[in-house]
């Protein structure tokens, strides 16, 4: 995953549609946990 989001990866790969990128994206549990931690609002 290299810490990049699917939209960014899709642009780099030249995909016109995010669904094309998602075919090749396999998100691991660890990656999803990191995303959740980044999204948490901290005071």
Secondary structure as the mmCIF struct_conf table of DSSP 4:
data_model
#
loop_
_struct_conf.conf_type_id
_struct_conf.id
_struct_conf.beg_label_comp_id
_struct_conf.beg_label_asym_id
_struct_conf.beg_label_seq_id
_struct_conf.end_label_comp_id
_struct_conf.end_label_asym_id
_struct_conf.end_label_seq_id
TURN_TY1_P TURN_TY1_P1 UNK A 2 UNK A 3
HELX_RH_AL_P HELX_RH_AL_P1 UNK A 6 UNK A 13
TURN_TY1_P TURN_TY1_P2 UNK A 14 UNK A 14
BEND BEND1 UNK A 16 UNK A 17
HELX_RH_AL_P HELX_RH_AL_P2 UNK A 18 UNK A 24
HELX_RH_AL_P HELX_RH_AL_P3 UNK A 29 UNK A 39
BEND BEND2 UNK A 40 UNK A 40
#
